[in-house]
Amino acid sequence: MTPELSRTLNALGTLAVSLVLVLAFGYQLALNELPCPLCLLQRVGFVAVGVGLGLNLLYGARPQHYALMLLAALFGISVSVRQILLHIVPGTGHYGSPVFGYHYYTWAAICFF
Protein backbone atom coordinates (compact mmCIF):
# COMPACT_ATOMS: atom_id res chain seq x y z
CA MET A 1 0.00 0.00 0.00
CA THR A 2 1.36 3.37 -0.92
CA PRO A 3 1.79 6.02 1.80
CA GLU A 4 -0.63 8.32 -0.01
CA LEU A 5 -3.36 5.66 -0.12
CA SER A 6 -2.75 4.87 3.55
CA ARG A 7 -3.06 8.55 4.43
CA THR A 8 -6.29 8.86 2.42
CA LEU A 9 -7.85 5.81 4.07
CA ASN A 10 -6.86 7.01 7.53
CA ALA A 11 -8.37 10.43 6.77
CA LEU A 12 -11.63 8.79 5.62
CA GLY A 13 -11.67 6.66 8.77
CA THR A 14 -11.15 9.75 10.91
CA LEU A 15 -14.04 11.46 9.15
CA ALA A 16 -16.26 8.39 9.65
CA VAL A 17 -15.50 8.21 13.38
CA SER A 18 -16.09 11.95 13.70
CA LEU A 19 -19.42 11.60 11.89
CA VAL A 20 -20.52 8.83 14.27
CA LEU A 21 -19.68 10.98 17.30
CA VAL A 22 -21.33 14.11 15.87
CA LEU A 23 -24.50 12.19 15.01
CA ALA A 24 -24.65 10.66 18.50
CA PHE A 25 -24.22 14.08 20.07
CA GLY A 26 -26.77 15.59 17.68
CA TYR A 27 -29.39 12.97 18.49
CA GLN A 28 -28.67 13.51 22.17
CA LEU A 29 -29.39 17.23 21.89
CA ALA A 30 -32.27 17.01 19.39
CA LEU A 31 -34.21 14.29 21.20
CA ASN A 32 -33.22 15.25 24.76
CA GLU A 33 -31.92 11.75 25.42
CA LEU A 34 -29.15 11.57 27.97
CA PRO A 35 -26.58 8.86 27.21
CA CYS A 36 -26.33 6.00 29.67
CA PRO A 37 -22.95 5.07 31.19
CA LEU A 38 -22.48 2.26 28.67
CA CYS A 39 -23.17 4.68 25.81
CA LEU A 40 -20.52 7.00 27.19
CA LEU A 41 -18.03 4.12 27.30
CA GLN A 42 -18.83 3.33 23.67
CA ARG A 43 -18.10 6.94 22.78
CA VAL A 44 -14.76 6.63 24.58
CA GLY A 45 -14.01 3.64 22.34
CA PHE A 46 -14.85 5.68 19.23
CA VAL A 47 -12.63 8.54 20.43
CA ALA A 48 -9.74 6.12 21.03
CA VAL A 49 -10.14 4.68 17.52
CA GLY A 50 -10.12 8.24 16.20
CA VAL A 51 -6.95 9.00 18.16
CA GLY A 52 -5.25 5.99 16.56
CA LEU A 53 -6.29 7.18 13.12
CA GLY A 54 -5.11 10.70 13.94
CA LEU A 55 -1.73 9.37 15.06
CA ASN A 56 -1.43 7.60 11.72
CA LEU A 57 -2.14 10.88 9.96
CA LEU A 58 0.38 12.83 12.06
CA TYR A 59 3.27 10.39 12.32
CA GLY A 60 2.64 7.89 9.54
CA ALA A 61 1.25 4.37 9.76
CA ARG A 62 2.83 2.42 12.60
CA PRO A 63 1.88 -0.89 14.21
CA GLN A 64 1.45 0.79 17.61
CA HIS A 65 -1.28 3.04 16.22
CA TYR A 66 -3.13 0.10 14.74
CA ALA A 67 -2.76 -1.74 18.05
CA LEU A 68 -4.39 1.21 19.82
CA MET A 69 -7.26 1.16 17.33
CA LEU A 70 -7.68 -2.60 17.67
CA LEU A 71 -7.77 -2.47 21.48
CA ALA A 72 -10.21 0.45 21.39
CA ALA A 73 -12.47 -1.37 18.93
CA LEU A 74 -12.40 -4.52 21.08
CA PHE A 75 -13.26 -2.44 24.13
CA GLY A 76 -16.07 -0.67 22.29
CA ILE A 77 -17.60 -3.82 20.84
CA SER A 78 -17.49 -5.57 24.21
CA VAL A 79 -19.33 -2.67 25.85
CA SER A 80 -21.93 -2.48 23.07
CA VAL A 81 -22.52 -6.24 23.04
CA ARG A 82 -22.93 -6.10 26.82
CA GLN A 83 -25.60 -3.45 26.40
CA ILE A 84 -27.32 -5.44 23.66
CA LEU A 85 -27.40 -8.46 25.97
CA LEU A 86 -28.86 -6.34 28.77
CA HIS A 87 -31.74 -5.17 26.57
CA ILE A 88 -32.38 -8.39 24.63
CA VAL A 89 -34.35 -9.98 27.49
CA PRO A 90 -38.10 -9.62 26.86
CA GLY A 91 -39.78 -7.05 29.07
CA THR A 92 -36.64 -5.08 29.93
CA GLY A 93 -37.29 -2.33 27.41
CA HIS A 94 -34.66 -0.47 25.50
CA TYR A 95 -32.58 2.66 25.83
CA GLY A 96 -32.88 5.47 23.32
CA SER A 97 -34.89 5.72 20.16
CA PRO A 98 -34.22 3.47 17.18
CA VAL A 99 -32.48 4.70 14.04
CA PHE A 100 -33.46 2.69 10.96
CA GLY A 101 -34.83 -0.01 13.28
CA TYR A 102 -31.71 -0.45 15.42
CA HIS A 103 -30.83 1.28 18.67
CA TYR A 104 -27.63 3.27 19.14
CA TYR A 105 -25.81 0.48 20.95
CA THR A 106 -26.57 -1.95 18.13
CA TRP A 107 -25.23 0.54 15.59
CA ALA A 108 -22.13 0.97 17.75
CA ALA A 109 -21.53 -2.79 17.71
CA ILE A 110 -21.89 -2.83 13.92
CA CYS A 111 -19.49 0.10 13.53
CA PHE A 112 -16.90 -1.36 15.89
CA PHE A 113 -17.07 -4.69 14.05
Protein Blocks (a to p, Z undefined) as FASTA:
>chain_A
ZZklmmmmmmmmmmmmmmmmmmmmmmmmmnopacdfklmmmmmmmmmmmmmmmmmmmnop
afklmmmmmmmmmmmmmmmmmmmmmmmpghkapedjdeehiafklmmmmmmZZ
